[in-house]
Amino acid sequence: MQFLREVIEELRKVSWSNKKQTIGSAMVVILLVIAVAIFVGLVDFGLSIILGILIK
């Protein structure tokens, strides 16, 4: 039980983000994930075309 009390005490010390900051950060993460996925997809597509040409 002491451990749980200490955990709760430490959680009260945490500086939590407000809703606006959380949504903003989540949007940045989502946009970056989409951008990286598009980049990786384009690189994969390009390399598959290049390898297809080299194999022929």
C-alpha atoms as one frame of an Amber mdcrd trajectory, in Angstrom:
protein
   0.000   0.000   0.000   2.894   2.354   0.689   4.007   2.026  -2.917   0.582
   3.043  -4.228   0.502   6.066  -1.931   3.909   7.143  -3.204   2.804   6.667
  -6.813  -0.266   8.836  -6.252   1.871  11.457  -4.514   4.296  11.563  -7.458
   1.438  11.756  -9.978   0.144  14.843  -8.197   3.521  16.522  -8.807   3.363
  15.936 -12.573   2.773  18.987 -14.736  -0.004  17.795 -17.061  -0.636  19.405
 -20.449  -3.931  21.111 -21.065  -6.352  19.863 -23.717  -5.186  22.342 -26.373
  -1.514  21.364 -25.978  -2.354  17.661 -26.049  -4.406  17.973 -29.233  -1.681
  20.077 -30.865   1.023  17.570 -29.998  -1.121  14.670 -31.203  -1.736  16.423
 -34.529   2.004  16.991 -35.018   2.695  13.314 -34.350  -0.079  12.168 -36.710
   1.102  14.472 -39.506   4.717  13.345 -39.105   3.695   9.683 -39.184   1.703
  10.287 -42.377   4.620  12.179 -43.957   7.109   9.429 -43.104   4.712   6.741
 -44.383   4.323   8.580 -47.698   8.099   9.025 -47.979   8.800   5.351 -47.269
   6.087   4.321 -49.729   7.555   6.513 -52.466  11.079   5.223 -51.841   9.803
   1.634 -51.926   7.907   2.281 -55.157  10.918   3.948 -56.762  13.313   1.203
 -55.746  10.959  -1.500 -57.009  10.819   0.213 -60.407  14.617   0.565 -60.521
  15.152  -3.071 -59.523  12.568  -4.177 -62.076  14.490  -2.366 -64.803  17.835
  -3.803 -63.640  16.529  -7.373 -63.498  15.201  -7.313 -67.093
